[in-house]
Amino acid sequence: MKFTTVSKGDKRSNDIQTMMQQYLTEFDLIHDAEEPDLVISVGGDGTFLEAFHRYVHRLDQTAFIGVHTGHLGFYADWLPDEVEKLIIEIAKKPFKVVEYPLLRVKVCSKTGDKDESFLALNEATIKTPDGSVVLDVEIKGERFETFRGDGLCISTPSGSTAYNKALGGGIIHPSLEAIQLTEMASINNRVFRTIGSPLILPKHHPCILKPMVDRSFLITVDHFTKTYMDVDSIQCQVANEKIRFARYRPVPFWNRVRGSFIAEGKG
Ligand code: NAP
């Protein structure tokens, strides 16, 4: 099996990365940063997002696993003191694969020649540096509302515990193929009206956001941000692609939610 590691870059993560690479190659695994079967992220969820985007072009051939040296661990669910056990599991056992849904975002330009498409593991957000965002929200081909406010967040089920949660969105189990649309400070008065609640959309309900006022937009996909001019529409839907996690033991999602937000430790 071919593997690679991605480190957060701090000393602790780098030490764990070096140790894992050394032991795994001694167990006859091949270190291959170009075409790995397994990507081991060492850091926090932010590091895992980086690892995901580094290998997003080969999701069907690569599985991911995270060792967490940060303070939260939604994607990184092995602790530093379990690394030796993990090395033996990787070396000796074929892994089970657990798949989570992703978000497909397409930013279409007015000229049609600069369209860009992304996969998000956590979410995409749409904001503007120029006043309020004004967007027509279309769901499954029908106009739903006009949104005015700070912005919109469209998250995956596994991203529902990240930015989405801070915006009052619901936590969605990643076995559900859905995306969630959450408002950021919508303007609601006698003139302007939005639904005000997070919307959870199934796979066959794409959502198209159409700018009603010419603005520059700040569009984030997970941890990176880009500025766009002349945006015609932003199309969001559950992606056909999925992320594949290498599982050597069960890690129940609700235990992770409880461990991160309610109780000390991992649940
Ligand atoms: P960051 O601002 O350095 O860290 C964001 C925090 O979100 C970190 O504590 C990170 O955990 C945690 N996180 C990431 N994915 C998560 C998930 N699926 N569930 C629960 N927590 C999660 O940014 P970053 O490290 O580059 O990560 C980018 C992410 O930050 C975005 O995808 C967005 O979800 C999140 N974000 C959150 C807010 C907010 O909550 N108000 C605002 C902006 C962005 P680690 O410490 O383990 O890395």
Residues whose N, C-alpha, C, O or C-beta is under 5 A from the ligand:
A	BS01	NAP	G44 D45 G46 T47 G70 H71 L72 G73 F74 N122 E123 S158 G159 T161 A162 Y163 A166 D222 H223
